[in-house]
Amino acid sequence: MREAMNHPVVVFVVTVLALWIASRAGVAARKKRPDMEVEDREDFGVILTGTLTLLGLIIGFSFSMAISRYDQRKNYEEEEANAIGTEYLRAELLPAANAEKARALLKNYLVLRVRFYQARGREELREINTRTAQLQGELWNAVKPSPGEDHSAVEALALAGMNDVLNTQGYTQAAWWNRIPLAAWGLMWAIAVCSNFMIGYYLRPAEQHWMRVLVMPLVVSISLLLIADIDSPRGGVIRVLPQNLMNLQEGMK
């Protein structure tokens, strides 16, 4: 289920079909009772209005969740670039051999971080994560003092900077895993299906034109498409671009 949410177009197509079928089911149910009393129609209209209001609130709340997670991913990309750039400068505080090694490793590490944001395939991402973990170990070994060796305050500053580099990668990964819960998606779909069934049932036989039946499923599906696109870090069109990391990469050249 979570894998399907990484493909917003699939979400759109499935949602349109499901809601259109729900609307047509409402139309079919109404044909069994073509004449509805005025009082019953008014009462039904109140229930329909409340259901549509609840659907709008749920969609708005989910959109807000998706936007906050997107902003979080952008912020951590900026923090990660700042941490790597700062540590690249602090590497000068290390002994010459360690400084040269640390800077070379940081350049390779930066390439991997840019690829992390651009990757889409599972195999490529798995290879990037494996190589990232290896480089993190090499980076830490490049700055940590040897056993029994004293280190100065300035070297400790480089050690703290490397700790920030490793921590920001963890924060970034956690932000990319932080998605809209599947329960929220299920609630939206359930209310949307119920609403479209009620709309199809509410329409009078003379009003049951296919365009009127299709409008609501299409509008709701477009809204869910936008939410799914923003919420999906890799599968959507709206993605976090590693602009700060790429600018840092150009600066290191």
C-alpha positions as CSV (number, residue, x, y, z in Angstrom):
1,M,0.0,0.0,0.0
2,R,2.8,2.4,0.9
3,E,4.6,1.6,-2.3
4,A,1.4,2.6,-4.3
5,M,1.4,6.0,-2.6
6,N,4.8,6.7,-4.2
7,H,3.0,6.9,-7.5
8,P,0.6,9.9,-7.5
9,V,-0.7,9.2,-11.0
10,V,-1.8,5.7,-9.8
11,V,-3.5,7.4,-6.8
12,F,-5.3,9.8,-9.2
13,V,-6.6,7.0,-11.5
14,V,-7.7,4.7,-8.7
15,T,-9.5,7.6,-6.9
16,V,-11.3,8.8,-10.0
17,L,-12.6,5.3,-10.8
18,A,-13.6,4.6,-7.2
19,L,-15.4,7.9,-6.8
20,W,-17.1,7.7,-10.2
21,I,-18.4,4.2,-9.4
22,A,-19.7,5.5,-6.0
23,S,-21.5,8.3,-7.8
24,R,-23.0,5.9,-10.4
25,A,-24.1,3.7,-7.5
26,G,-25.8,6.6,-5.9
27,V,-27.6,7.4,-9.2
28,A,-28.7,3.8,-9.5
29,A,-30.0,3.8,-6.0
30,R,-32.0,7.0,-6.6
31,K,-33.7,5.5,-9.7
32,K,-35.4,3.0,-7.3
33,R,-36.9,6.0,-5.5
34,P,-37.4,8.7,-8.2
35,D,-39.8,10.8,-6.1
36,M,-38.4,12.1,-2.9
37,E,-40.5,14.2,-0.5
38,V,-39.4,17.8,-0.1
39,E,-38.8,17.4,3.6
40,D,-36.7,14.3,3.0
41,R,-34.7,16.0,0.3
42,E,-34.0,19.0,2.6
43,D,-32.9,16.7,5.4
44,F,-30.7,14.7,3.0
45,G,-29.2,18.0,1.8
46,V,-28.2,18.9,5.3
47,I,-26.4,15.6,5.8
48,L,-24.7,15.9,2.4
49,T,-23.5,19.4,3.2
50,G,-22.0,18.2,6.5
51,T,-20.3,15.3,4.8
52,L,-18.8,17.5,2.1
53,T,-17.6,19.9,4.8
54,L,-15.9,17.1,6.7
55,L,-14.3,15.9,3.5
56,G,-13.0,19.4,2.8
57,L,-11.6,19.6,6.3
58,I,-9.8,16.3,6.0
59,I,-8.3,17.1,2.7
60,G,-7.2,20.5,4.0
61,F,-5.6,19.0,7.0
62,S,-3.8,16.3,5.0
63,F,-2.6,19.0,2.6
64,S,-1.2,20.9,5.5
65,M,0.6,17.7,6.7
66,A,2.1,17.1,3.3
67,I,3.3,20.7,3.1
68,S,4.9,20.6,6.6
69,R,6.8,17.4,5.7
70,Y,8.0,18.9,2.4
71,D,9.3,22.0,4.2
72,Q,11.0,19.7,6.7
73,R,12.8,17.9,3.9
74,K,13.9,21.2,2.4
75,N,15.2,22.5,5.8
76,Y,17.2,19.4,6.5
77,E,18.8,19.6,3.0
78,E,20.0,23.1,3.8
79,E,21.2,22.0,7.2
80,E,23.1,19.1,5.7
81,A,24.8,21.3,3.2
82,N,25.8,23.8,5.9
83,A,27.2,21.0,8.1
84,I,29.3,19.5,5.3
85,G,30.6,22.9,4.2
86,T,31.5,23.9,7.8
87,E,33.3,20.6,8.3
88,Y,35.2,21.0,5.0
89,L,36.6,24.3,6.4
90,R,37.3,22.9,9.9
91,A,39.3,20.0,8.3
92,E,42.2,22.5,8.1
93,L,42.5,22.3,11.9
94,L,43.5,18.6,11.7
95,P,47.1,17.4,11.0
96,A,48.0,17.8,7.4
97,A,47.6,14.1,6.5
98,N,44.2,13.8,8.2
99,A,43.0,17.1,6.8
100,E,43.8,16.0,3.2
101,K,42.1,12.6,3.7
102,A,39.0,14.2,5.4
103,R,38.5,16.7,2.6
104,A,38.8,14.1,-0.1
105,L,36.2,11.9,1.8
106,L,33.9,14.8,2.2
107,K,33.9,15.5,-1.5
108,N,33.0,11.9,-2.2
109,Y,30.4,12.0,0.6
110,L,28.8,15.2,-0.9
111,V,28.4,13.4,-4.3
112,L,26.5,10.6,-2.6
113,R,24.3,13.1,-0.8
114,V,23.3,14.8,-4.0
115,R,22.6,11.4,-5.6
116,F,20.4,10.5,-2.6
117,Y,18.1,13.4,-3.5
118,Q,18.0,12.6,-7.2
119,A,17.6,8.8,-6.9
120,R,14.3,7.1,-7.8
121,G,15.1,3.4,-8.2
122,R,15.3,1.0,-5.2
123,E,18.5,-0.6,-6.3
124,E,20.2,2.7,-6.8
125,L,19.0,4.0,-3.4
126,R,20.2,0.8,-1.7
127,E,23.6,1.2,-3.2
128,I,23.8,4.9,-2.2
129,N,22.8,4.1,1.4
130,T,25.4,1.3,1.7
131,R,28.2,3.5,0.3
132,T,27.0,6.4,2.6
133,A,27.3,4.2,5.7
134,Q,30.8,3.1,4.6
135,L,31.9,6.7,4.0
136,Q,30.6,7.8,7.3
137,G,32.8,5.3,9.1
138,E,35.8,6.4,7.1
139,L,35.0,10.1,7.8
140,W,34.8,9.5,11.5
141,N,38.1,7.5,11.5
142,A,39.7,10.4,9.6
143,V,39.0,12.9,12.4
144,K,39.0,10.9,15.6
145,P,42.3,10.8,17.6
146,S,44.2,7.6,17.9
147,P,43.9,5.7,21.2
148,G,46.1,7.3,23.8
149,E,46.7,10.3,21.7
150,D,45.9,13.8,23.0
151,H,44.0,16.2,20.8
152,S,43.8,19.9,20.9
153,A,40.7,22.1,21.3
154,V,40.8,23.0,17.6
155,E,40.9,19.3,16.6
156,A,38.0,18.7,18.9
157,L,36.1,21.4,17.0
158,A,36.7,19.4,13.8
159,L,35.5,16.3,15.6
160,A,32.3,18.1,16.6
161,G,31.7,19.3,13.1
162,M,32.0,15.8,11.7
163,N,29.4,14.7,14.3
164,D,27.0,17.3,12.9
165,V,27.6,16.0,9.4
166,L,26.6,12.5,10.5
167,N,23.7,13.7,12.5
168,T,22.1,15.8,9.7
169,Q,22.1,12.7,7.4
170,G,20.1,10.8,10.0
171,Y,17.7,13.7,10.4
172,T,17.3,13.9,6.6
173,Q,16.5,10.2,6.4
174,A,14.0,10.4,9.2
175,A,12.3,13.3,7.4
176,W,12.0,11.3,4.2
177,W,10.4,8.5,6.1
178,N,7.9,10.8,7.7
179,R,4.8,10.5,5.5
180,I,1.1,11.0,5.8
181,P,-0.2,8.0,7.7
182,L,-2.1,5.4,5.7
183,A,-5.0,5.7,8.2
184,A,-5.4,9.3,7.1
185,W,-5.5,8.3,3.4
186,G,-8.1,5.6,4.3
187,L,-10.3,8.1,6.1
188,M,-10.1,10.5,3.1
189,W,-11.1,7.8,0.7
190,A,-13.9,6.5,2.9
191,I,-15.5,10.0,3.3
192,A,-14.9,10.8,-0.4
193,V,-16.7,7.6,-1.5
194,C,-19.6,8.2,0.9
195,S,-19.9,11.8,-0.3
196,N,-19.9,10.9,-4.0
197,F,-22.5,8.2,-3.4
198,M,-24.7,10.7,-1.6
199,I,-24.2,13.3,-4.4
200,G,-25.4,10.7,-7.0
201,Y,-28.4,9.9,-4.9
202,Y,-29.2,13.5,-4.2
203,L,-29.4,14.5,-7.9
204,R,-32.9,14.3,-9.4
205,P,-33.3,12.0,-12.4
206,A,-33.5,15.0,-14.7
207,E,-30.1,16.3,-13.3
208,Q,-28.2,13.0,-13.6
209,H,-26.1,14.0,-16.5
210,W,-22.7,12.3,-16.7
211,M,-20.9,15.6,-16.5
212,R,-22.5,16.5,-13.2
213,V,-21.8,13.0,-11.8
214,L,-18.1,13.3,-12.9
215,V,-17.3,16.7,-11.6
216,M,-17.0,15.9,-7.9
217,P,-14.9,12.7,-8.4
218,L,-12.6,14.6,-10.7
219,V,-12.1,17.6,-8.3
220,V,-11.5,15.4,-5.2
221,S,-9.1,13.2,-7.2
222,I,-7.1,16.2,-8.3
223,S,-6.8,17.3,-4.7
224,L,-5.6,13.9,-3.6
225,L,-3.2,13.8,-6.5
226,L,-1.6,17.0,-5.3
227,I,-1.4,15.8,-1.7
228,A,0.2,12.5,-2.9
229,D,2.7,14.3,-5.1
230,I,3.9,16.6,-2.3
231,D,4.0,13.8,0.2
232,S,6.0,11.4,-2.0
233,P,9.7,12.3,-1.8
234,R,10.7,10.4,-5.0
235,G,7.7,9.5,-7.0
236,G,6.1,12.8,-7.6
237,V,6.8,15.8,-9.8
238,I,7.1,18.2,-6.8
239,R,10.4,17.1,-5.3
240,V,13.1,18.6,-3.0
241,L,16.0,19.6,-5.2
242,P,19.5,19.5,-3.5
243,Q,20.3,23.1,-4.6
244,N,22.4,23.9,-1.5
245,L,24.3,20.6,-1.8
246,M,24.9,21.2,-5.5
247,N,26.1,24.8,-4.9
248,L,28.4,23.5,-2.2
249,Q,29.7,20.9,-4.7
250,E,30.4,23.6,-7.2
251,G,32.2,25.7,-4.6
252,M,34.5,22.8,-3.6
253,K,35.6,22.4,-7.3
